[in-house]
Amino acid sequence: MKGTHMFDLKDIQAQLGHSSIQITMDIYTHIDEEQNQKVSGWLAGGVNDLLSGRQIH
């Protein structure tokens, strides 16, 4: 489902009959290496901003 945001995960959960959103998320969401690097960089920058007293937007 990479690259598409046509449906909300709650819609997919209901359609598939999963008892919880966590089941749907565990099965259908993942993070690839490129996204992992982006998230890591964003988190590292956010921590640095917090430690230096800057606001994160």
Buried (B, 14 or more C-beta within 10 A) or exposed (E): EEEEEEEEBEEBBEEEEBEEBEEBBEEEEEEEEEEEEEEEEEEEEEEEEEEEEEEEE
